[in-house]
Amino acid sequence: MWRSYAMTIGGLFGAGDFLTDGTVPINNTALLAQLPLSLISTTTNLVFDFGAWAVPATGTSELFRGDVYVRRKLLWLFNSTSYIMKCHVSSSTEMLPLDNAPGGTLDLESFKIKEDDINKDLHKKIGDWVDLNVLEKKYCFVPTVSALAFSNPTPYYRTPICNIVNCNNPSAVANFYAPQVNQLHISYTQANADWILQNQDPAFNCAKICASNLSITGVSPICTNEVYTLNGLPSNATIFWQASSNSVSFNSTTANPVTVSKTANGVITLTANINNACGGSISVNKQDIVVGTGANIVTFTQAYITCLNSKPYFYGAVQAVPAATNYAWYSKDESNSNNPFVLRQSMNSNTADFPLGNNKGNRYYTIRVIATNPCGTIQTINEDGYLFAPNCTNQNGLRLATSPNPTANTLQLELVDDLTEITTTKTASTSVIEEIRVINKFGQIKKTIKGSKLNKLLINIADLPKDVYTILVYDGNTWLMSKVIKN
């Protein structure tokens, strides 16, 4: 009831003064009738029906519909529909589809825009002293993406296209001029006149720069010097070479090809800046070029020694060395200064784990890593690899039993006494699991679990990826180890 009352009040105060572009303006009479009709209505619905459609490729069809109407059932018998607003716009045969930007000729009246209707509304709302004159009622249009031969303009709606037009379809567009603001096609300005004269000059050559045709080739790593070439450089375009650091020098910053020489170890991005005769510019990069060994030292990212099955065991990783072909891992027992470095592992991996000796704890070890790439070798700093190994003698005769193995989710861990004669008071029955670590093949700790003061415990590894894992268990005296397959 209150909606009907509000619509009738709107009719009294002239809501119908607001014209629409459709077949019917806001219907004052229909608004006024809503309150009386509500008194004899058994059901009432206020309907908003709006839609918009593209211009069809052929023929005519509805482009826009904007209807507001009240649908009622009067005295349970009669149906009533009152249009408050009805606006329908259909295409005409002279309209062309705009979806693929072909352009065409348009008349403003095709969009229900009439100069007389606009002036009548202006006179009514503002006064007779103002008049509108439409200078161009019919006009041609060619959207930019169509004029420049973009067969599929959609990807370029939000992309600056000035430097890629000729690259998109070079056989159709040799060059172009685009004003800073939209202009009528009949406009002839100083700017476009200058452009026409410039292009008529036989000496003028404005080769467009096409990023898709440009690439930098050359060998990495640069051990002493290497030649790099920018492929696809247009004629009459200039080039300027840059590097992201001082690790290299150039025989010439404007030559193509260019010789790049090593001045220090590092990793660089090589950039070619290209400019053409008409002010266009673009940059092309080649990233991650290794210079020399790529770094001056090898850096540990992880290094520690623990006890596994009564032996000191090393787990470690170093930062990957660019273009490395091998990592050699060495250990030295520092209990005697004359002890040599012993090769423990040599492979193309920047992670390692290996035993350090047989029941030799309570001493220091130095771990050294030597990485090799095509330009030479670099190594870790000894001080960074100076590590303490605890006493790993296992007098309890305990081992770690795991089951089931393989497993997809749960895993039972149990401390088992393998001594035939118990010589100490701490046996499997008195030992307890204090801490559990689950370690992947890269030496990374994926789970740490506190024990429950029991010698048997159930853990869940269902959330871990399928792989082989090392299970470490600490019983308060030593670390015990077992390998487990997660499937």
N, C-alpha and C positions, 0 to 999 in steps of 0.2 A: 504493500500500500504506500509506504513512504517513498519508494522509487517512482511510482506513478505520480505522486504529489510533486516531487522534485522536477519531473519532466514537464508537468503542466505549468509550474512556475517559470521554467525556462522558456516555454512557449509564450507566456505573457510578457516576458521582458525581451523578446525578439532574438532568440537564439538562431532563428532562421535567417538573420542578416548575414551570417557567414556562409558565403557561397563555396561550393566544391567544384572541382573540375569535371564532375560526372554528369550523368543525365538528370539527376534530381538534387537540388540543394538540400540543406537541413530543412525538414518538413515541419513548419510551424504548426500547421493544422493538426498533424499527427501528435505533436507534443501536447497540444491543448486538450486532445481527446483522451489522454491516458488516465486522468483521475476519474472522469465519468465511467469509462470502460471498466476500471478496476472494481467498481461497485457491483457489476454484474458478471465478473469473471470468476470461474471456478478453478482454472489453472492459468498461470502466466509464466512466460519465458522471455528474457531479454537476450537477444542473439547478436553476437559480433562475428561477422563473416568477412575475413580479409585474406587476400591471396595475391601473389605476384609471379609472373611467368616470363620467360625469355621470348624475344621476337622469333617466330618460326622461320625455318629456312625457306619455306614456300607457303603461299596462301595467307590467310588471316586467322587470328585467334585472339582470345582474351588475354590482355597483358596484366591488368590490375582489377581487383574487385575489393571495394570497401563498403560493406553494408552493415547498418545497425538497424535492427527492427525488433518489434515486440510481437510475440505470438501468443494468442489467448484462446481459451475455450470459454464461450459465453453461455451461461445458463445450462451447462452440461450438453449443449446441442450444437452450437454453431462455432466454426473456426474463424478467427480474425487475425490478420497480419497487418501491422502498421509500420511502414518504413520511416524511421527517423532520419536516416541518411542513406542514399543509394548512389554509389559512384562506380561506374563500370567504364574501363578504357580498353579498347580493342585495337589491334594492329590494322594497318591499311596496306594495300598492295605496294605502295611506294616505299614502305619501310623495309630496311635491310637488316638481317640478323647481325647483332653486335658481338656475339659470343666469341668469335674468332677474329674480330677486329678487321673486317674487310673494308670498312669505310663506305661512303655512298653520298646521297643527296637527301637532305631532310627539310621538311617544312615545319615551322613551329606549330602550325595548326594541327599537324599530325598528332601532337601531344596535347591537344585541346588548349593550347595557349593562344588566346585571341587578344589583339591589341585593344579592341573596343571593350571587351569584358574587363580587362585590367583597368582601363581608364574609368569605367563606370564605378568600379569598386574604390578606386582612389578618390574620385570626386565625392563619393558618399562618405568615406571615412576621413578624408583630409580637407577636401574643398576643390572648387572648380579651377583654382589657380594653378593646379599641377596637372601636367599632361605627360604621358609616356609615348615616345616614338621609337618603334622597333626598326632599326636601320637595315638589318638584314633578316628578312622573314624566311627566306630560303637560302640555304647554304650547303656547301659540300664539306665533307670532313674526311680526313684520312688519319686514323690513329697512328701514333709514332711507330709502334711495333709493326704495324702493317706497312707503312711507308718504307720501313727499313728492312722489309722482306724477312721478318721473323715468322717462320711457318708455325711455330708453337710459342706464342708470347707468354704463356702462363708463368714459366720459371723466372721471367725477367721483370715482373711487375714491380718488384721492390729492389731491383739491382741497377746500379749505374751502368748504362750501356754504351756510353760515348766511345770507349776504347775497344769495344768488342763487336761493333756493328759489322764491319767488313770481315771479321773473322767468322761471323755466323753464316753469311752467304756471300762470299767475295765475288762470285760471278754475277750477282744481281746488283750489288751496291759497291761502287768504286770509292765514293766519298759522300759525305753528307754535311748539312748544316742544321743545327738545332738551336732555336732562340732560347733565351733564358726564361721567357714567359710564353704562354699560349698566344697565338696570333691567328687572325683570319688568313685563309689561303690567298686572298687578294692583296695582303699586305706586302709592301715593298719598302724595306728599311735600309738605312745606311749599312747596318751590320751584314745583312744578307747580300747587299750589293758588293761590299768589299770581298765577301767570300767568293762570289761568282768571278770577280776580276782576278782574285788570287789563283783560282783553279784554272783560269784561262792562260796563265803565264806558263810558257813551255818549260821554264827553268824550275818551276815549283814541283816538288815531289813530296807528298805527305803520305808516306807508307804507314798504314795502320799496324799497330803492334798486337799480335794475337797470342794471348797467354797459352792457349791450348796447343800452339805450334812450337812453344819454346821449352827447351830442357837443357840442363847442364850435365855434361858427361865428363868423367875423369876417374882415376884410380884412387881408392882409399885402402890402406893408410898411405900418407905421404911420408916416406922415410927420409928422403933428401929433397927431391923436387918432382913434381908431376905436372902434366899439361891438362888443363881443363878447357872445354869448349862449350860455348852457348850455341846450341843448334836452333835454326829457324830465325836467326836475326835478320830483320828486314833491311833492304838496301837503304842507304841514307839515314839509318838510325845509328845513334851513338850508344856506347856501353861504358859503364863505370863499375869496376869490381870492388867489393868490400869483403872483409872477413869479420867474424864476430869477436875475435880476440887477436892479440899480437903474436900468436903462435906461428904465423906464416907471413911471408912477404911476396910481392908480385914483381915480375920483371917489367910490367906496365899495367896500370890500372885501366887502360882504355883499349887494350889489344884483345883480339879474339882470333885464335886461341890465346890463352894466357898461361905463363909458367908460374906455378905456385911453389914456393920453397919453404922448407921447415926452418923455423927459428927457435922453437921450443916445443916440448911435448904438450899435447892438449887435444881437445875435440872442438871443431869449429862448424859454423854454418857459413857457406860461401854464397854471396849474393851478387847477382848481376842486375844493375839498374839500367834500364833501356829508355831512351828518349827519342822522339821523332821530330821532324821539321815543323809540325803543326802543334807542338806543345803537349802531345800525349806522352805518358810515361807509365812504366810498369816495372815491377821487380820480380825476379825469379830466384828461388832459393834451392840450394842443395844442402841438406842438413846432415849432421852426425858424420862429418868427415874426420877421421882419426889422423892426428899428426904425431909422428914418432910412435912412442909407446902409449900415447894417450894420457899418461899421467907420469909423475916422477917417482911415486912409491905405491906399493900395494897396501891397502888399508883393511884391517880386520873389522868385520861387522859383528862377529861372534867368535868367542874363544873361551873354552873352559875345559877343565879336566875333572873327571869324576871316576868313581870306582864301579867297574862292571865285572861281575864274576871273579872277584878278588884281584883284579888288575886295574891299573890306572888307564883310563880311556879318554882320548881327546875328541872333542866335538868343535868344529870351527867353520867359519865362512869368511870370505873376503869380498870386498866390492869388486864387481866384474870389471875386468880390464878390457877396454875396447879392442876388438879384433884379436883377442887372445886365442892362441891355438893350444896352449898347454899350461897347467898349473902343477908345479912340483912342490910337495909338502915334505918338510924335513923336521926332525926333532933332535934335540941335543940334551943329554943328561948332564945337568950343571953340577952334580956332586963331585965331578972331577973336571978341571978346566981343560984337560987334554982330551976329553971325550970328543969324538967327531960328530958332525951333523949326519944323521942317518936318514936316507930317503924312505919315507913311509908310504907315499902315494903320489902317482904321476898320471894325470889324465886331464881332459878338457872339461874340468868342473871347478867352480870357485867355492865348492863346499867339500868337506872331508870329515871322516871319523875313522879312528884307528887306535889300536892298543899301543901303549908306550913301553911296556916291559912286563916281566913276570914277577909279581909281588914286590915291586920296587916303589914304595911310597915314601912319604915324608921327605920329599926333595923337590927341587925346582927343575923345570924343563924350559927350554927355549924352542918355540915353534917358528919356523921360517917358511915363507911361501915365495917362490920365484915364478913369476908369470912371463910367458913368452908370446910375442906377436911378431909379424913379419919384419918389424923394424928393430927388434932387440928384446932385452929382458929388463924387468924391474922387480924389486923384492920388498918385503915387509921390513919395518924397523924392528930390530931384535928386542928392544925394550917393550914393544907392544905385545910380543909373544912370550914374555917371561912369566910363566905360570907355575903355581904350586900344585903338586900332586899329593893328596892325602895318603895315609897308610891304608892300603887296600887288602892286607892279609885277612882272610876270612877263617877264623878259628872255629867257627860254628858249624862248618860243613853244610851250610844252607844253600839251596838253590831255589829259583823262582819257577813254579809250574803254572802254565796258563792253559785254559781250556774253555770252550772248544777252540780249536785253531786249525783252519780259518774260522772266522765268525763274522756275522753281519751286524750284530748289535751288542749283546751282552758278552762279557768276558770274565771268567773267574780267575782270580789270582790267589796263589797259595804258597806259603813258605814251607819247603820240604827239607827234612834233615837227611842228608846222604851219608853221614858218618856211621860206621858200623859200631864204633865205641865212642860214647859220649864222654868227652874229657872236660867239658865245661858245663856250667849250669844253664847257659843260654842255648836252648835247643829250639826246634821248630814249635814245640808246645809252649815255650816261654817267649819266643820272638814275636814281635807284632809289626804290622805294616804301618809305618808312620807317615809316609808320603809316596805318591805315585806320580810319575811323569810319563806322558805319551809323546814320543818324538818321531817326526817324519824323516824321510830319507835325506832331507836337506839340513838336518840337525836342528830344526825348529821345534820348540816345545808347543804342542797343540793342546795339551790338557795338563793341568796340575790338580791333583786330588789329594786332600788330607785323609790319612788313614783313620780307622775306627778302633785302634788298639786291639785288633784281632789278627790272627795269622792267616786268615782267609777272608777275601773281599770280592764282591761282584761290582764291576763297573760297566758303563754303557758307552760304546764308541759308535753308535749308529749314525751320529751326525758327521762323522769324518768321511772323506772321500775314500774310494777303494784304493788300497795301496798296501805296502809293507811298512809296519811301524815297529819301533823299539819301545818296549815297556820297561821302565826303570822303577824299582821299588827300593825304598830306604827303610832298613829295619832298626835304625838308631846307631848302627855301627858301620855298615857298608851299603853300597848300592848293588843290587842284583839286577840282571838283565835277561830279557827274553824277546825274541822276534815273533811278531804276530801278523798274520795276513788278514786284512779287512776286505771282505767281499760284499 
